[in-house]
Amino acid sequence: MDINKILNSDYLDILFEGRNKKYGGYELRKKYTRRMATAGLIAVLIVGGAFASTLIRPKEKVVELAPVEKKVVMAELPPIDPKKPPPPPPVAPPPPVKPTVKFTPPVIKKNEEVTKEDKPEPPKPEKNEVVGPKTVAGSGDPNAIDPGLNTNPGTGTGPVESAPPPPDKIFTSVEQMPEFPGGQEALLRYLATHIQYPTQAREEGIEGRVILRFVVDQGGNVGDIQIQRDIGGGCGKEAQRVVAKMPKWKAGKQNGTAVKVYYTLPVTFKLQ
């Protein structure tokens, strides 16, 4: 093998020494670098052309529309029939109604000058007025009626006293409803401070309003806590737990007596 030929040959010539170079992978390997460069250049040109086309926007053509002229043709009026009588004139409105009772200004006279004609007529009783069969004269004794003498209810001889409500009855509405210590604002602060958002409800993104119903007894104690409406995720149980630990309320009253009262409390759960 000639040494000079080996030094002047590349890797492919040495690899394909003694083989048919017109067939097989010689031509493919020989022109591989040129083909890759050409393909890369074409890809760069395509991408650059697509990007440049987005930057170049064609000018918007302003098309001026010709004004639309619409002709309105009025229909011809029918001919007037001379034999047809003219329409009647409009009816004049009725005159305003004048009061039939004349106002007479009062005149001050002495008793001797007043005649029978000047005296006004006594008022007549109305139809719905109930008139008794006879006139009963009242008593002149100031002690005839004494509210303090009535001691037996139902007989007219003593004051009527209302019976106290039964101790086991639970009212839904009373004259004076139960009240949380400090009022409604203090109740909202208590709920916001003591309620802990349940983990399950926080993970599942549960929000809404839980409605509880409980009883406030005569001593202001909270009991019989029931969940009227729950939104799931442990929110109802959490609201029930916080209400069970509330301090004593101001008891509700009916006729001045402390009674048991149902109280409905909505508790809102909202993620921050």
C-alpha positions in Angstrom: 0.0 0.0 0.0 1.3 3.5 -0.9 2.0 5.6 2.1 1.4 8.9 0.3 -1.9 7.7 -0.9 -2.9 6.9 2.6 -1.9 10.3 3.9 -3.8 12.1 1.2 -7.0 10.0 1.7 -9.8 10.6 4.2 -11.5 8.1 6.5 -14.1 7.0 3.9 -11.5 6.3 1.2 -9.6 4.1 3.6 -12.8 2.4 4.7 -13.9 1.7 1.2 -10.5 0.7 -0.2 -10.9 -2.1 -2.6 -14.7 -1.9 -2.7 -17.2 -0.6 -5.2 -17.7 3.0 -4.3 -20.6 3.6 -6.7 -22.9 1.5 -4.6 -23.6 1.2 -0.9 -23.1 3.9 1.7 -20.0 5.6 0.2 -22.0 8.3 -1.6 -24.3 8.7 1.4 -21.5 9.2 3.9 -19.5 11.3 1.5 -22.3 13.9 1.1 -23.7 13.6 4.6 -22.1 16.8 6.0 -23.3 18.9 3.0 -26.8 17.5 3.2 -27.1 18.2 6.9 -25.9 21.8 6.4 -28.4 22.3 3.6 -31.2 20.9 5.6 -30.4 23.1 8.6 -30.2 26.2 6.5 -33.6 25.4 4.9 -35.1 24.8 8.4 -33.7 28.1 9.7 -35.1 30.0 6.6 -38.6 28.4 7.0 -38.7 29.2 10.8 -37.4 32.8 10.2 -39.9 33.4 7.4 -42.8 32.1 9.5 -41.8 34.4 12.4 -41.3 37.4 10.1 -44.7 36.9 8.6 -46.3 37.3 12.0 -44.6 40.7 12.5 -45.6 42.0 9.2 -49.3 42.8 9.3 -51.1 43.9 6.1 -52.7 47.3 6.3 -56.4 47.2 7.0 -58.4 48.4 4.1 -61.0 50.9 4.9 -64.0 50.3 2.8 -66.3 53.3 2.6 -69.9 52.3 2.1 -72.0 54.5 -0.1 -74.9 56.1 1.7 -78.1 54.2 1.3 -80.9 56.4 0.0 -84.4 55.0 0.7 -87.3 56.8 -0.9 -90.6 56.6 0.9 -93.6 57.0 -1.2 -96.7 58.1 0.6 -100.0 56.6 -0.5 -102.5 58.9 -2.0 -105.4 59.9 0.2 -108.8 58.6 -0.8 -111.0 61.2 -2.5 -113.5 63.0 -0.3 -117.1 62.0 -0.9 -119.1 65.3 -1.0 -122.3 63.3 -0.2 -120.9 62.0 3.1 -121.9 64.1 6.1 -119.1 65.7 8.1 -118.1 64.1 11.5 -119.9 65.4 14.6 -118.1 68.1 16.6 -116.2 66.9 19.7 -118.3 66.7 22.9 -117.5 69.4 25.4 -116.4 68.2 28.8 -118.9 68.5 31.6 -118.7 71.6 33.8 -117.0 71.2 37.2 -119.2 70.1 40.0 -119.9 72.8 42.5 -120.4 72.1 46.2 -124.1 72.0 47.1 -123.4 73.0 50.7 -122.8 76.6 51.2 -120.3 77.6 53.9 -121.8 80.1 56.2 -119.3 82.1 58.3 -120.0 81.9 62.1 -121.6 85.0 63.6 -121.2 85.7 67.3 -124.5 86.7 69.0 -125.8 87.1 72.5 -128.0 84.3 74.0 -131.0 86.6 73.9 -130.6 87.2 70.2 -130.3 83.5 69.2 -133.5 82.3 67.6 -134.7 78.7 67.0 -133.7 78.9 63.3 -130.1 79.8 64.3 -129.7 76.7 66.5 -128.0 73.7 64.7 -129.8 70.4 64.5 -128.5 67.6 66.9 -126.4 65.0 65.1 -128.2 61.9 64.0 -126.8 58.5 65.1 -125.1 56.4 62.5 -126.5 53.2 61.2 -123.8 51.0 62.8 -124.2 52.7 66.2 -125.8 50.5 68.8 -128.3 52.3 70.9 -129.5 50.7 74.1 -133.2 50.2 75.0 -133.0 52.6 77.9 -130.8 55.2 79.5 -129.0 54.1 82.7 -127.8 56.8 85.0 -124.3 56.5 86.5 -123.5 56.4 90.2 -122.1 59.4 91.9 -120.1 57.4 94.4 -116.4 57.7 93.6 -115.7 54.4 95.4 -118.3 52.4 93.4 -115.5 50.8 91.2 -112.2 49.9 92.8 -109.7 47.8 90.8 -108.0 46.6 93.9 -111.2 44.9 95.3 -111.2 42.1 92.7 -109.6 39.1 94.3 -111.3 36.2 92.6 -110.6 35.9 88.8 -113.7 35.4 86.7 -116.2 36.7 89.2 -115.5 40.4 88.7 -114.3 40.9 92.3 -110.5 40.8 91.9 -107.6 41.3 89.4 -107.0 38.7 86.7 -103.5 37.3 87.0 -101.9 35.3 84.1 -100.7 31.8 85.0 -97.0 31.2 84.7 -95.9 29.0 81.7 -95.1 25.3 82.4 -91.4 24.8 83.2 -90.9 22.0 80.6 -92.4 23.9 77.6 -89.9 25.0 75.0 -90.9 28.2 73.1 -89.9 29.1 69.6 -90.6 32.8 70.0 -90.9 34.8 73.2 -91.2 38.5 74.2 -87.5 38.7 75.1 -85.3 36.3 73.1 -82.1 34.7 74.6 -79.0 36.8 74.1 -75.3 35.9 74.0 -73.2 37.8 76.6 -72.2 41.0 74.9 -74.8 40.9 72.1 -74.7 39.8 68.5 -71.2 41.2 67.8 -69.7 39.3 70.7 -71.3 36.1 69.4 -69.7 36.6 65.9 -66.3 37.2 67.5 -66.6 34.1 69.6 -67.4 31.9 66.6 -64.6 33.4 64.5 -62.1 32.9 67.4 -63.0 29.4 68.4 -63.9 27.6 65.2 -61.1 25.7 63.5 -61.6 24.9 59.8 -61.8 21.1 59.4 -58.9 19.6 57.5 -61.1 17.6 55.2 -63.2 20.6 54.3 -60.1 22.7 53.6 -58.6 20.0 51.3 -61.8 19.5 49.4 -62.5 23.3 49.2 -65.9 23.0 51.0 -67.5 26.3 51.8 -71.0 27.2 52.9 -73.4 27.8 55.9 -74.1 25.3 58.7 -77.4 25.9 60.6 -77.7 24.8 64.2 -80.7 24.7 66.5 -80.3 24.5 70.3 -82.2 25.2 73.5 -81.4 28.0 76.0 -82.9 27.0 79.3 -84.0 29.2 82.2 -80.5 29.4 83.6 -78.9 30.4 80.2 -77.3 27.0 79.6 -77.1 25.8 76.0 -78.2 22.2 75.3 -79.9 19.9 72.8 -77.7 21.1 69.9 -79.0 19.8 66.6 -77.6 20.2 63.1 -80.4 21.4 60.9 -78.2 21.8 57.8 -74.7 20.5 57.1 -72.3 21.1 54.2 -70.0 18.1 54.9 -66.3 17.8 55.5 -66.8 17.9 59.3 -68.1 21.5 59.4 -71.3 20.6 61.1 -69.5 18.7 63.9 -67.0 21.6 64.4 -69.8 24.1 64.7 -71.6 21.8 67.2 -68.5 21.5 69.3 -67.9 25.2 69.5 -71.6 25.9 70.5 -71.5 23.3 73.2 -68.6 25.1 74.9 -70.3 28.5 74.9 -70.7 30.5 78.1 -74.1 31.0 79.7 -76.5 33.1 77.7 -79.0 35.7 79.0 -82.2 33.5 79.3 -85.3 34.4 77.3 -88.4 35.6 79.1 -92.2 35.3 78.5 -94.5 37.5 80.7 -91.4 38.4 82.8 -90.6 34.7 83.6 -87.4 33.0 82.3 -88.4 30.1 80.0 -86.7 27.6 77.6 -86.4 28.9 74.1 -85.3 27.3 70.8 -82.5 29.4 69.1 -81.4 29.0 65.4 -77.8 29.9 64.7 -76.2 30.0 61.2 -72.4 29.4 61.1 -70.6 30.4 57.9 -67.5 28.5 56.7 -65.4 30.3 54.1 -61.8 29.7 53.0 -59.5 32.7 52.9 
